[in-house]
Amino acid sequence: MTRLKLGPLADDKPVKLTVELPASVHRNLLAYAEALAHETGQTVADPAKLIAPMIAHFMAGDRAFMRARQVPERSASGGT
């Protein structure tokens, strides 16, 4: 079996967001939590805790986003 892209979850202070997921995405999230628990031996009590590391991993792998983040912001006064 290939390795999952997420590893053990970091314990960090959360920011609360409320989102709606399609039922199919929620089912896949539950299945991913089960697969991760099987692979790492770390029980995922709340599969919603997987969402943040998944988004972070997605953004870190988005080359266009990372390039855009590296471009210094120009000041509103036209660079002065």
N, CA, C and O atoms as a GROMACS GRO file, in nm:
protein
  320
    1MET      N    1   0.085  -0.118   0.000
    1MET     CA    2   0.000   0.000   0.000
    1MET      C    3   0.089   0.124   0.000
    1MET      O    4   0.191   0.128   0.069
    2THR      N    5   0.050   0.224  -0.076
    2THR     CA    6   0.128   0.348  -0.080
    2THR      C    7   0.102   0.427   0.047
    2THR      O    8  -0.001   0.411   0.113
    3ARG      N    9   0.195   0.511   0.080
    3ARG     CA   10   0.183   0.593   0.201
    3ARG      C   11   0.085   0.707   0.178
    3ARG      O   12   0.077   0.763   0.069
    4LEU      N   13   0.011   0.742   0.281
    4LEU     CA   14  -0.080   0.856   0.275
    4LEU      C   15   0.001   0.984   0.279
    4LEU      O   16   0.114   0.984   0.330
    5LYS      N   17  -0.053   1.092   0.227
    5LYS     CA   18   0.019   1.218   0.222
    5LYS      C   19   0.027   1.286   0.357
    5LYS      O   20   0.118   1.365   0.381
    6LEU      N   21  -0.068   1.258   0.447
    6LEU     CA   22  -0.064   1.317   0.581
    6LEU      C   23   0.001   1.221   0.678
    6LEU      O   24  -0.016   1.099   0.668
    7GLY      N   25   0.075   1.277   0.770
    7GLY     CA   26   0.135   1.197   0.876
    7GLY      C   27   0.064   1.228   1.006
    7GLY      O   28  -0.051   1.273   1.004
    8PRO      N   29   0.129   1.206   1.118
    8PRO     CA   30   0.069   1.239   1.247
    8PRO      C   31   0.031   1.387   1.254
    8PRO      O   32   0.100   1.472   1.198
    9LEU      N   33  -0.077   1.416   1.323
    9LEU     CA   34  -0.128   1.553   1.331
    9LEU      C   35  -0.056   1.632   1.439
    9LEU      O   36  -0.032   1.582   1.549
   10ALA      N   37  -0.022   1.756   1.407
   10ALA     CA   38   0.041   1.845   1.504
   10ALA      C   39  -0.065   1.899   1.599
   10ALA      O   40  -0.179   1.922   1.560
   11ASP      N   41  -0.025   1.918   1.723
   11ASP     CA   42  -0.116   1.975   1.823
   11ASP      C   43  -0.092   2.125   1.824
   11ASP      O   44   0.011   2.171   1.872
   12ASP      N   45  -0.188   2.201   1.771
   12ASP     CA   46  -0.172   2.345   1.756
   12ASP      C   47  -0.302   2.413   1.799
   12ASP      O   48  -0.408   2.351   1.796
   13LYS      N   49  -0.292   2.539   1.839
   13LYS     CA   50  -0.412   2.613   1.880
   13LYS      C   51  -0.499   2.640   1.757
   13LYS      O   52  -0.453   2.703   1.662
   14PRO      N   53  -0.622   2.594   1.758
   14PRO     CA   54  -0.708   2.606   1.640
   14PRO      C   55  -0.781   2.740   1.631
   14PRO      O   56  -0.798   2.811   1.729
   15VAL      N   57  -0.824   2.770   1.510
   15VAL     CA   58  -0.914   2.881   1.482
   15VAL      C   59  -1.042   2.816   1.432
   15VAL      O   60  -1.037   2.734   1.340
   16LYS      N   61  -1.154   2.848   1.490
   16LYS     CA   62  -1.278   2.780   1.457
   16LYS      C   63  -1.340   2.838   1.329
   16LYS      O   64  -1.357   2.959   1.316
   17LEU      N   65  -1.372   2.748   1.237
   17LEU     CA   66  -1.443   2.781   1.114
   17LEU      C   67  -1.561   2.686   1.100
   17LEU      O   68  -1.556   2.573   1.149
   18THR      N   69  -1.664   2.732   1.035
   18THR     CA   70  -1.778   2.646   1.006
   18THR      C   71  -1.787   2.633   0.855
   18THR      O   72  -1.796   2.732   0.784
   19VAL      N   73  -1.786   2.509   0.808
   19VAL     CA   74  -1.795   2.484   0.664
   19VAL      C   75  -1.898   2.374   0.640
   19VAL      O   76  -1.927   2.292   0.727
   20GLU      N   77  -1.954   2.376   0.520
   20GLU     CA   78  -2.043   2.269   0.478
   20GLU      C   79  -1.969   2.187   0.374
   20GLU      O   80  -1.909   2.242   0.281
   21LEU      N   81  -1.974   2.056   0.389
   21LEU     CA   82  -1.911   1.965   0.294
   21LEU      C   83  -2.018   1.883   0.224
   21LEU      O   84  -2.118   1.848   0.286
   22PRO      N   85  -1.998   1.852   0.098
   22PRO     CA   86  -2.087   1.758   0.034
   22PRO      C   87  -2.077   1.623   0.106
   22PRO      O   88  -1.972   1.589   0.161
   23ALA      N   89  -2.186   1.548   0.106
   23ALA     CA   90  -2.189   1.419   0.176
   23ALA      C   91  -2.078   1.326   0.127
   23ALA      O   92  -2.019   1.253   0.207
   24SER      N   93  -2.050   1.328  -0.004
   24SER     CA   94  -1.946   1.239  -0.057
   24SER      C   95  -1.808   1.277  -0.003
   24SER      O   96  -1.726   1.189   0.023
   25VAL      N   97  -1.782   1.407   0.014
   25VAL     CA   98  -1.654   1.451   0.069
   25VAL      C   99  -1.645   1.409   0.216
   25VAL      O  100  -1.538   1.366   0.261
   26HIS      N  101  -1.754   1.420   0.290
   26HIS     CA  102  -1.755   1.379   0.430
   26HIS      C  103  -1.729   1.229   0.442
   26HIS      O  104  -1.652   1.186   0.529
   27ARG      N  105  -1.791   1.150   0.357
   27ARG     CA  106  -1.766   1.005   0.359
   27ARG      C  107  -1.620   0.974   0.331
   27ARG      O  108  -1.559   0.889   0.396
   28ASN      N  109  -1.563   1.045   0.234
   28ASN     CA  110  -1.422   1.025   0.203
   28ASN      C  111  -1.332   1.069   0.317
   28ASN      O  112  -1.228   1.007   0.342
   29LEU      N  113  -1.370   1.174   0.387
   29LEU     CA  114  -1.294   1.221   0.502
   29LEU      C  115  -1.293   1.115   0.612
   29LEU      O  116  -1.190   1.089   0.673
   30LEU      N  117  -1.409   1.054   0.636
   30LEU     CA  118  -1.418   0.947   0.735
   30LEU      C  119  -1.330   0.828   0.694
   30LEU      O  120  -1.260   0.770   0.776
   31ALA      N  121  -1.336   0.792   0.565
   31ALA     CA  122  -1.255   0.681   0.516
   31ALA      C  123  -1.107   0.713   0.527
   31ALA      O  124  -1.027   0.626   0.561
   32TYR      N  125  -1.068   0.838   0.499
   32TYR     CA  126  -0.928   0.880   0.511
   32TYR      C  127  -0.883   0.869   0.656
   32TYR      O  128  -0.772   0.823   0.684
   33ALA      N  129  -0.969   0.911   0.749
   33ALA     CA  130  -0.935   0.903   0.891
   33ALA      C  131  -0.910   0.758   0.932
   33ALA      O  132  -0.818   0.730   1.008
   34GLU      N  133  -0.991   0.668   0.882
   34GLU     CA  134  -0.972   0.526   0.912
   34GLU      C  135  -0.841   0.476   0.854
   34GLU      O  136  -0.767   0.404   0.921
   35ALA      N  137  -0.810   0.513   0.729
   35ALA     CA  138  -0.686   0.471   0.665
   35ALA      C  139  -0.565   0.528   0.738
   35ALA      O  140  -0.465   0.458   0.757
   36LEU      N  141  -0.574   0.653   0.779
   36LEU     CA  142  -0.464   0.716   0.852
   36LEU      C  143  -0.442   0.648   0.987
   36LEU      O  144  -0.328   0.624   1.027
   37ALA      N  145  -0.550   0.616   1.055
   37ALA     CA  146  -0.539   0.546   1.184
   37ALA      C  147  -0.473   0.410   1.164
   37ALA      O  148  -0.390   0.368   1.244
   38HIS      N  149  -0.510   0.342   1.058
   38HIS     CA  150  -0.451   0.211   1.029
   38HIS      C  151  -0.302   0.224   0.998
   38HIS      O  152  -0.221   0.142   1.043
   39GLU      N  153  -0.265   0.326   0.921
   39GLU     CA  154  -0.126   0.343   0.878
   39GLU      C  155  -0.035   0.392   0.989
   39GLU      O  156   0.077   0.344   1.003
   40THR      N  157  -0.084   0.488   1.069
   40THR     CA  158   0.003   0.551   1.169
   40THR      C  159  -0.016   0.494   1.310
   40THR      O  160   0.068   0.514   1.397
   41GLY      N  161  -0.127   0.424   1.332
   41GLY     CA  162  -0.157   0.376   1.466
   41GLY      C  163  -0.212   0.486   1.556
   41GLY      O  164  -0.234   0.464   1.675
   42GLN      N  165  -0.234   0.604   1.499
   42GLN     CA  166  -0.286   0.720   1.573
   42GLN      C  167  -0.435   0.730   1.546
   42GLN      O  168  -0.476   0.756   1.433
   43THR      N  169  -0.517   0.710   1.649
   43THR     CA  170  -0.661   0.718   1.632
   43THR      C  171  -0.701   0.862   1.604
   43THR      O  172  -0.654   0.955   1.670
   44VAL      N  173  -0.788   0.881   1.506
   44VAL     CA  174  -0.840   1.014   1.473
   44VAL      C  175  -0.981   1.021   1.532
   44VAL      O  176  -1.078   0.974   1.471
   45ALA      N  177  -0.992   1.082   1.651
   45ALA     CA  178  -1.121   1.089   1.719
   45ALA      C  179  -1.219   1.178   1.644
   45ALA      O  180  -1.338   1.149   1.640
   46ASP      N  181  -1.169   1.285   1.583
   46ASP     CA  182  -1.254   1.378   1.510
   46ASP      C  183  -1.196   1.396   1.370
   46ASP      O  184  -1.098   1.469   1.353
   47PRO      N  185  -1.256   1.332   1.268
   47PRO     CA  186  -1.204   1.344   1.133
   47PRO      C  187  -1.196   1.487   1.081
   47PRO      O  188  -1.119   1.514   0.989
   48ALA      N  189  -1.272   1.580   1.138
   48ALA     CA  190  -1.266   1.720   1.097
   48ALA      C  191  -1.126   1.777   1.122
   48ALA      O  192  -1.087   1.874   1.057
   49LYS      N  193  -1.051   1.719   1.216
   49LYS     CA  194  -0.916   1.767   1.244
   49LYS      C  195  -0.820   1.738   1.129
   49LYS      O  196  -0.708   1.790   1.127
   50LEU      N  197  -0.861   1.655   1.033
   50LEU     CA  198  -0.779   1.628   0.916
   50LEU      C  199  -0.785   1.740   0.814
   50LEU      O  200  -0.694   1.754   0.732
   51ILE      N  201  -0.890   1.820   0.819
   51ILE     CA  202  -0.913   1.921   0.715
   51ILE      C  203  -0.799   2.023   0.710
   51ILE      O  204  -0.750   2.053   0.601
   52ALA      N  205  -0.757   2.076   0.823
   52ALA     CA  206  -0.651   2.177   0.824
   52ALA      C  207  -0.520   2.124   0.766
   52ALA      O  208  -0.462   2.190   0.680
   53PRO      N  209  -0.471   2.007   0.810
   53PRO     CA  210  -0.346   1.959   0.749
   53PRO      C  211  -0.362   1.927   0.601
   53PRO      O  212  -0.267   1.941   0.524
   54MET      N  213  -0.481   1.884   0.560
   54MET     CA  214  -0.505   1.857   0.418
   54MET      C  215  -0.497   1.986   0.337
   54MET      O  216  -0.435   1.990   0.231
   55ILE      N  217  -0.558   2.092   0.387
   55ILE     CA  218  -0.554   2.220   0.318
   55ILE      C  219  -0.411   2.273   0.315
   55ILE      O  220  -0.365   2.323   0.212
   56ALA      N  221  -0.340   2.263   0.428
   56ALA     CA  222  -0.202   2.310   0.434
   56ALA      C  223  -0.115   2.234   0.334
   56ALA      O  224  -0.032   2.294   0.265
   57HIS      N  225  -0.133   2.103   0.326
   57HIS     CA  226  -0.056   2.021   0.232
   57HIS      C  227  -0.090   2.060   0.088
   57HIS      O  228  -0.001   2.069   0.003
   58PHE      N  229  -0.216   2.082   0.061
   58PHE     CA  230  -0.259   2.122  -0.072
   58PHE      C  231  -0.194   2.255  -0.111
   58PHE      O  232  -0.140   2.268  -0.221
   59MET      N  233  -0.199   2.353  -0.022
   59MET     CA  234  -0.142   2.484  -0.053
   59MET      C  235   0.009   2.477  -0.069
   59MET      O  236   0.065   2.544  -0.156
   60ALA      N  237   0.076   2.397   0.014
   60ALA     CA  238   0.222   2.384   0.004
   60ALA      C  239   0.262   2.321  -0.128
   60ALA      O  240   0.372   2.346  -0.178
   61GLY      N  241   0.176   2.239  -0.185
   61GLY     CA  242   0.206   2.175  -0.312
   61GLY      C  243   0.163   2.254  -0.434
   61GLY      O  244   0.189   2.212  -0.546
   62ASP      N  245   0.097   2.366  -0.413
   62ASP     CA  246   0.049   2.449  -0.524
   62ASP      C  247   0.160   2.548  -0.559
   62ASP      O  248   0.177   2.650  -0.493
   63ARG      N  249   0.233   2.517  -0.664
   63ARG     CA  250   0.350   2.599  -0.700
   63ARG      C  251   0.312   2.743  -0.734
   63ARG      O  252   0.383   2.836  -0.696
   64ALA      N  253   0.201   2.760  -0.805
   64ALA     CA  254   0.160   2.897  -0.841
   64ALA      C  255   0.128   2.978  -0.715
   64ALA      O  256   0.162   3.096  -0.707
   65PHE      N  257   0.063   2.915  -0.619
   65PHE     CA  258   0.031   2.984  -0.493
   65PHE      C  259   0.159   3.021  -0.419
   65PHE      O  260   0.172   3.132  -0.368
   66MET      N  261   0.253   2.927  -0.413
   66MET     CA  262   0.378   2.955  -0.341
   66MET      C  263   0.457   3.066  -0.409
   66MET      O  264   0.517   3.150  -0.341
   67ARG      N  265   0.458   3.069  -0.543
   67ARG     CA  266   0.527   3.178  -0.614
   67ARG      C  267   0.457   3.311  -0.584
   67ARG      O  268   0.523   3.413  -0.561
   68ALA      N  269   0.324   3.310  -0.585
   68ALA     CA  270   0.249   3.434  -0.558
   68ALA      C  271   0.276   3.484  -0.417
   68ALA      O  272   0.279   3.605  -0.394
   69ARG      N  273   0.295   3.394  -0.323
   69ARG     CA  274   0.324   3.434  -0.185
   69ARG      C  275   0.463   3.494  -0.171
   69ARG      O  276   0.486   3.574  -0.080
   70GLN      N  277   0.555   3.458  -0.260
   70GLN     CA  278   0.692   3.507  -0.251
   70GLN      C  279   0.710   3.644  -0.314
   70GLN      O  280   0.809   3.711  -0.287
   71VAL      N  281   0.616   3.688  -0.396
   71VAL     CA  282   0.625   3.818  -0.461
   71VAL      C  283   0.596   3.925  -0.356
   71VAL      O  284   0.489   3.922  -0.294
   72PRO      N  285   0.690   4.019  -0.334
   72PRO     CA  286   0.664   4.124  -0.234
   72PRO      C  287   0.546   4.211  -0.276
   72PRO      O  288   0.530   4.245  -0.393
   73GLU      N  289   0.465   4.245  -0.178
   73GLU     CA  290   0.349   4.330  -0.206
   73GLU      C  291   0.395   4.473  -0.236
   73GLU      O  292   0.486   4.525  -0.171
   74ARG      N  293   0.331   4.534  -0.333
   74ARG     CA  294   0.361   4.674  -0.365
   74ARG      C  295   0.274   4.762  -0.276
   74ARG      O  296   0.160   4.728  -0.246
   75SER      N  297   0.330   4.874  -0.237
   75SER     CA  298   0.255   4.964  -0.151
   75SER      C  299   0.145   5.032  -0.231
   75SER      O  300   0.156   5.047  -0.353
   76ALA      N  301   0.040   5.074  -0.163
   76ALA     CA  302  -0.073   5.140  -0.227
   76ALA      C  303  -0.034   5.275  -0.284
   76ALA      O  304  -0.105   5.330  -0.368
   77SER      N  305   0.079   5.330  -0.240
   77SER     CA  306   0.120   5.463  -0.288
   77SER      C  307   0.207   5.456  -0.412
   77SER      O  308   0.272   5.554  -0.447
   78GLY      N  309   0.208   5.341  -0.479
   78GLY     CA  310   0.284   5.330  -0.604
   78GLY      C  311   0.430   5.299  -0.585
   78GLY      O  312   0.511   5.329  -0.672
   79GLY      N  313   0.467   5.240  -0.472
   79GLY     CA  314   0.605   5.198  -0.450
   79GLY      C  315   0.692   5.301  -0.384
   79GLY      O  316   0.814   5.285  -0.382
   80THR      N  317   0.636   5.406  -0.331
   80THR     CA  318   0.720   5.507  -0.265
   80THR      C  319   0.722   5.486  -0.116
   80THR      O  320   0.787   5.562  -0.044
   0.00000   0.00000   0.00000
